[in-house]
Every structure is written in C-alpha cells, then in structure tokens.
Amino acid sequence: MLILSSPSKLRLLEEMLQKIQSQSLVVCGAVMNINRGNPFGYEVIVDSWPEFKAILTRPRREVPSDDSDVFANTYTAFYRDQDAYRTLLLESDAVNWSQCFTIRGNQDGIYEASRNAAAAKQMRFSSASYIPYLSPDPNKLRECKLDAGFRLSSLNHSHVDLLNETWPYGGSKPSHQYLAKLVRCFPNICILDVSGHPVSWVLMDPFGAGAHNYTLQSHRGRGFSSVVLRALTMQASAAGYLWYGFVAPENIRMQKIQEHLGYQRLPHLCHVCVHHTV
C-alpha cells in the first residue's frame, strides 16, 4: 500500500484515469479535486506505482472526523484487478473499519467486495446504485433559456437550511455540515426569483460530480433543472473538471433531462456502499 503525495504523480494519475474515465469516473473526479486545491483533505492510496491494480481515495487520517458520519467518511474506488482491490480493502490499513463509512465506485466488483467485506467485519451493509451520465463537449449541450424575472447566481451559507430540508439524504446535523462545506468549497449554480430566493440549484461534490440538483415544487415544468445543469457544466469544464452526475434508476424525469441536454449515459452503474458499525 502506497500513499501518493507527489503532485507530479497525482497529475500523471489524473491523466491515466481520464483515458479510462467510463470505468474510473468517481476516482478520477476525486483526484481532480485533490489536484485543484483539495479542500476536503483527501489522499490517494494505490497498491503499487506506477503499475497500479487498485486505487482508493480517502480522507486524510489527520483530518478530524466523526466516526458515525458517512458523509465525511467517504472513499472512492477503482481497480484493474479485483483480487488486488479486495486485498487493499481488507488486508491493509487503507480503510478505517472502526468507522461508519461509504465507498463509491462504478464497477460491479466494488459492490461485491464491499458486501463481502462488511460480512467478514460483522458490519451492517446497505447500498444504492445510480446511472452515471457524463458531459460531452459542453459547447455541444443544448441551449436553455431562463424565464424573465429570474437570474442565475450562486448559493451561500444562508441557503444551507433549505438545501438540507430538500435533499433526500438530508435532515441531520452531519448532512447540514456536509452541504455547507460543498457550498463553501466547490462550484455551484442556483436560480433566484425576483425576491432573491433560490428556486432551483445544483452543486458539485468532492468527487467532481453533480449533487443535489433540485427545483422547488412550485417552479417545476419551466426547465430550470436544465438551466442550472448546463450552467454548472460550463463553469466546471472551464475550470478543467470532468463533469458528470448520477441519476436513480427510478427517476425517469431526470434521465430524460440529462439525455435531452446531450449527456452521455454510461453502461456501468455507480454503487454507493455504506458500512455501518452498528
């Protein structure tokens, strides 16, 4: 197990992952954020270098965290060899098994390894799977018009209560802290009404993905989700990010929005695997 700390190695790793981005999407996004200021304090673990077979990104051990906070304790994973990934997961110090934590990755073997590892460690396990959508050249995205009286802006700390109330995974103190940090650290876009209140928004998460794309019920049907998605895609692309997002399989409406805009639906599901200590 090696921790990649050299900026030159991390830049090289980003280039390598971009060449296989359909499989390494989540890890690639995490490495991009590490290489662009690393506001969440992440680091990269590999089984070997430069011919790696497995990668994990994780919060740095010196960054304080709550052992029960699955939002803060999130890893991303990619492997070329599934056995090497299982070894990195179980037989090294790469993962802190005394915490509740989440592992994200868009390879089926990551789900299988997490489920089996949780059983071996006698941890409670839950998971969800999402359809990944990757942005093409942002200049090829379909144009979107904004209704008169509304304007594009960005979110700030005063909006975090609203974000936490409307996020499907929100409603708790850890989720509030997580969303506040996203607003503070990463690009985001919102639409403000004539009173200056946000009615639609999307954020970027620590792994370079779109997060919490939401429009208030009273303002749906106006194409606002498309407007904020396109605007943030353009902003992220200009900053050198690989832009992508995830949609729940049952969320047909959002899948249609992504495809109407011109995003590419990828064939492999992204698995979000949660390991609970109790």
C-alpha positions in Angstrom: 0.0 0.0 0.0 1.3 3.4 -1.0 0.1 6.9 -0.4 0.6 9.1 -3.5 1.6 12.5 -2.3 3.8 13.8 -5.1 2.0 16.5 -7.2 3.6 15.2 -10.3 2.4 11.6 -9.6 -1.1 12.8 -8.9 -1.2 14.8 -12.1 0.0 11.7 -14.0 -2.6 9.6 -12.3 -5.3 12.0 -13.4 -4.1 11.8 -17.0 -4.1 8.0 -16.7 -7.6 7.8 -15.3 -9.1 10.2 -17.8 -8.1 7.7 -20.5 -10.4 5.1 -18.9 -12.9 7.5 -17.4 -16.0 5.4 -18.1 -14.8 2.9 -15.5 -12.8 5.2 -13.2 -15.3 8.1 -13.2 -15.6 8.6 -9.4 -11.9 8.1 -8.6 -11.0 10.4 -11.5 -13.2 13.1 -10.2 -11.8 12.8 -6.7 -8.2 13.0 -8.0 -9.2 16.1 -10.0 -10.4 17.8 -6.8 -7.2 16.8 -5.0 -5.2 18.3 -7.8 -7.2 21.6 -7.6 -6.8 22.6 -4.0 -8.0 19.5 -2.2 -10.5 21.4 0.0 -11.9 18.2 1.7 -8.4 16.9 2.6 -8.4 13.7 0.6 -5.5 11.4 -0.3 -4.8 8.6 -2.8 -3.9 5.1 -1.9 -2.6 2.6 -4.5 -1.5 -1.0 -4.2 1.7 -0.2 -6.3 3.1 2.5 -8.5 3.1 3.2 -11.4 1.6 -0.1 -12.5 -1.3 0.1 -10.0 -4.0 -2.5 -9.9 -6.3 -0.9 -7.3 -6.9 2.7 -6.0 -8.8 4.1 -3.1 -9.2 7.8 -2.3 -9.9 8.5 1.4 -10.0 11.4 3.9 -6.5 12.1 5.3 -6.2 10.4 8.7 -5.0 13.6 10.3 -8.3 15.4 9.3 -10.7 15.1 12.3 -14.0 13.3 11.6 -16.9 11.9 13.5 -16.8 8.1 13.3 -20.5 7.9 12.7 -20.5 10.5 9.8 -20.9 8.6 6.5 -20.8 11.9 4.6 -17.4 12.9 5.8 -16.0 9.3 5.8 -16.4 8.6 2.1 -13.9 6.6 -0.1 -13.9 6.2 -3.8 -12.5 3.0 -5.5 -11.3 1.7 -8.9 -9.5 -1.5 -9.8 -7.8 -3.2 -12.7 -7.6 -6.4 -10.8 -10.4 -7.4 -8.5 -8.3 -9.5 -6.2 -5.8 -6.6 -5.7 -8.8 -4.4 -4.7 -10.1 -7.0 -2.2 -6.6 -7.2 -0.7 -6.3 -3.4 -0.5 -9.7 -3.2 1.1 -9.3 -6.0 3.7 -5.6 -6.7 4.2 -4.1 -3.3 4.5 -4.5 -0.1 6.6 -6.3 1.6 3.7 -9.7 1.6 5.3 -10.7 2.6 8.9 -13.0 -0.3 9.8 -13.8 1.3 13.2 -15.9 4.0 11.5 -19.1 4.1 9.6 -18.1 4.9 6.0 -19.2 4.9 2.4 -17.4 3.6 -0.7 -18.3 4.8 -4.2 -17.3 3.3 -7.5 -18.8 2.4 -10.9 -17.6 -1.2 -11.1 -19.8 -4.1 -10.0 -16.9 -5.7 -8.2 -16.8 -2.8 -5.8 -20.3 -3.6 -4.6 -19.5 -7.3 -4.3 -16.2 -6.6 -2.4 -18.0 -4.2 0.0 -20.8 -6.6 0.7 -18.4 -9.5 1.4 -16.0 -7.3 3.5 -18.9 -6.0 5.6 -19.9 -9.6 6.4 -16.3 -10.5 7.2 -16.0 -7.5 9.5 -19.5 -8.0 11.0 -20.7 -4.6 9.9 -24.2 -3.7 8.7 -24.3 -3.0 5.0 -26.6 -1.0 2.7 -26.2 0.2 -0.8 -27.8 2.1 -3.7 -27.0 2.1 -7.4 -27.2 5.0 -9.8 -27.0 5.6 -13.5 -24.0 7.8 -14.4 -24.2 10.5 -17.0 -21.1 12.1 -18.5 -20.9 15.5 -20.1 -19.7 15.7 -23.7 -18.0 18.9 -25.0 -20.1 21.5 -23.0 -20.3 23.7 -26.1 -22.5 20.9 -27.6 -25.0 21.0 -24.8 -28.5 22.1 -25.8 -29.1 25.8 -25.1 -31.5 26.6 -22.2 -33.4 29.8 -21.7 -34.3 31.4 -18.4 -37.7 32.9 -17.7 -37.9 36.7 -17.3 -37.7 37.8 -13.7 -35.3 35.0 -12.7 -31.5 35.1 -12.7 -28.5 32.8 -12.3 -26.4 33.2 -9.2 -24.6 31.0 -6.6 -25.6 29.6 -3.3 -24.2 30.8 0.1 -24.3 29.7 3.7 -27.8 31.3 4.3 -29.2 28.7 1.8 -27.9 25.6 3.6 -31.0 25.1 5.7 -33.1 24.9 2.6 -30.7 22.5 0.9 -30.7 20.3 4.0 -34.6 20.3 4.1 -34.9 19.3 0.4 -32.1 16.8 0.0 -33.3 13.2 0.1 -30.3 12.3 2.3 -30.6 15.5 4.4 -32.3 16.5 7.6 -29.4 15.7 10.0 -26.6 17.7 11.5 -23.9 15.7 9.5 -25.8 16.3 6.3 -26.1 20.0 7.1 -22.3 20.2 7.7 -21.6 18.4 4.5 -23.8 20.6 2.4 -22.4 23.7 4.0 -18.9 22.6 3.1 -19.9 21.8 -0.5 -21.3 25.3 -0.9 -18.2 26.8 0.6 -15.6 24.7 -1.3 -16.9 23.8 -4.7 -18.7 25.4 -7.7 -22.5 25.7 -7.6 -25.3 27.4 -9.5 -28.7 28.5 -8.5 -31.7 30.4 -10.0 -33.0 33.2 -7.8 -36.6 34.6 -8.1 -37.5 38.2 -8.0 -37.2 38.3 -4.2 -33.7 36.8 -4.3 -34.7 33.3 -3.1 -33.2 30.2 -4.7 -35.8 28.1 -6.5 -33.5 25.7 -8.4 -29.9 24.6 -7.9 -27.1 22.1 -8.4 -23.8 21.7 -6.5 -20.5 19.9 -7.1 -19.4 17.2 -4.6 -15.8 16.2 -3.5 -15.7 13.7 -6.3 -16.4 16.1 -9.2 -20.0 15.0 -9.6 -23.2 17.0 -9.7 -25.0 16.8 -6.4 -28.5 17.8 -5.1 -30.0 19.0 -8.4 -33.3 20.3 -7.1 -36.2 22.6 -8.1 -38.9 23.7 -5.7 -42.2 22.1 -6.5 -43.9 25.4 -7.3 -41.4 26.1 -10.0 -41.2 22.8 -11.8 -42.0 22.4 -15.5 -40.1 25.5 -16.5 -36.8 23.8 -17.5 -34.9 25.2 -14.5 -33.0 21.9 -13.9 -31.7 22.0 -17.4 -30.6 25.6 -17.0 -28.6 25.1 -13.8 -27.1 21.8 -15.0 -25.9 23.4 -18.2 -24.5 26.4 -16.4 -22.6 24.4 -13.9 -21.3 22.1 -16.5 -19.9 25.1 -18.4 -18.4 26.5 -15.3 -16.8 23.2 -14.2 -15.4 22.5 -17.7 -13.8 25.9 -17.8 -12.0 25.1 -14.6 -10.7 21.9 -16.0 -13.1 19.4 -14.4 -14.5 16.2 -15.8 -18.3 16.9 -15.3 -20.7 14.0 -14.6 -23.7 13.1 -12.5 -25.8 10.2 -11.2 -29.5 9.6 -11.5 -31.5 7.0 -9.6 -32.9 4.3 -11.9 -36.5 5.1 -11.0 -36.0 8.9 -11.7 -37.1 8.8 -15.3 -37.8 12.5 -15.4 -34.2 13.4 -14.6 -32.9 10.8 -17.0 -34.9 12.5 -19.8 -33.5 15.9 -18.8 -29.9 14.6 -18.9 -30.4 13.0 -22.3 -32.3 16.0 -23.7 -29.4 18.2 -22.8 -26.9 15.8 -24.5 -25.2 14.0 -21.6 -23.9 10.5 -22.3 -25.4 7.7 -20.4 -22.7 5.3 -19.3 -23.2 1.5 -19.2 -21.9 0.7 -15.7 -23.9 1.6 -12.6 -22.3 3.6 -9.8 -22.6 1.8 -6.5 -22.7 3.7 -3.2 -21.9 1.2 -0.5 -22.4 2.1 3.2 -20.8 0.3 6.0 -22.3 0.8 9.5 -20.6 -0.2 12.7 -23.9 -0.8 14.5 
